Amino acid sequence: MKKDLHPEYSFTTIKLSDGSEFVTRTTMDAEEYASEIDSTNHPFYTGKRQYVDTAGRVEKFRQRYGLTKDTDESDEDTDADTEASAETDNT
């Protein structure tokens, strides 16, 4: 293999949501990876239909990427201003 072409391939510990752990190799930089979904709680394997709270998913996304509601509200204000000016132009 050529040098400096391939990413580093190292060991990592995978932690599943049921508490079990196993060690595998990966190109990820992290020494540990926590999975939220596995065969013990995924509807495909359990056969149970789960309803996910969409508001919770949005909040989780915001926390993960450091977004605030202030950023979203400024976008909504811009949309409202655009709609108001469009209504004014039509009259």
N, C-alpha and C positions, 0 to 999 in steps of 0.2 A: 504494500500500500504506500501511497505517497504520504510524506510527512506534512503535518499541519493542514490536511485536507478534511479529515473527519473529526466530528465533535468528540469530546471526552466521553468515554463509556464507563460509568461507575455504578456502584451498588447504591440502592435506595430502599427504604422501608416503606411499604404501602400499608396504611391503616384503613381498614374498612369500617363502615358505620356500625356494624355489629360488634366491634371491638377486636376483631381478629387482625393479625398482622402477618405479613410475609415479606421476604427480602427478594428483590429482583435487580436486574441491571437496567440502566436507562441512560439516556443522554441529557436528562434534566439535571440542573445544577443543585436541586434540593436534595438533602439527605433523607427527608421524610415527605410523604405525600398522603394527605387525608382525603379519602373518597367519601362523598356524600351519598352516593347511590351504588348499590351492589345487588347481588342476587337475593339477599334477604329482604330487601324493601322495594325492589323495582316491580312495577305492575306486570311486566311480561313474565317474570318468574313466579310471582305470588298469585297471579290470577285475580287479584283484588284491584278494583278501580279506585284510584285516589284522586281527590279533587284538590288541586293546588291553589292556594290563595295567591292570586296574581299581584295583589298589592304587596304581599310579603316578598315576592320575587323581585319586584321593582326596587323595593327598599334594600334588599340584599345586594342588588346590582349597584345601587348608589353607594352603599358602604364599601363594597369591594373596590370601586374605582374612584372613591373620594369625591363623588358628586354631591351637591347640596340642592335643596329645593329652590334656593334663590336663583340658581342658574336656570332651572326649568321654568320658573315663573317669569323670568325676563324674556324667555323664548315665547311664552304664552302672551305676554304683553305685546310683543312685536306682531304676533299673529292677529291679535285683537285690533291693533292699530291699522294693519293692512286691510282687514275686513271693513273697518269703519271708513277708511278712505275709499275703498271700492264702492261702498254704498253711497257715499257722497258724490262720487264721480258719475254714478248712474242716474242721479236725479237732475 
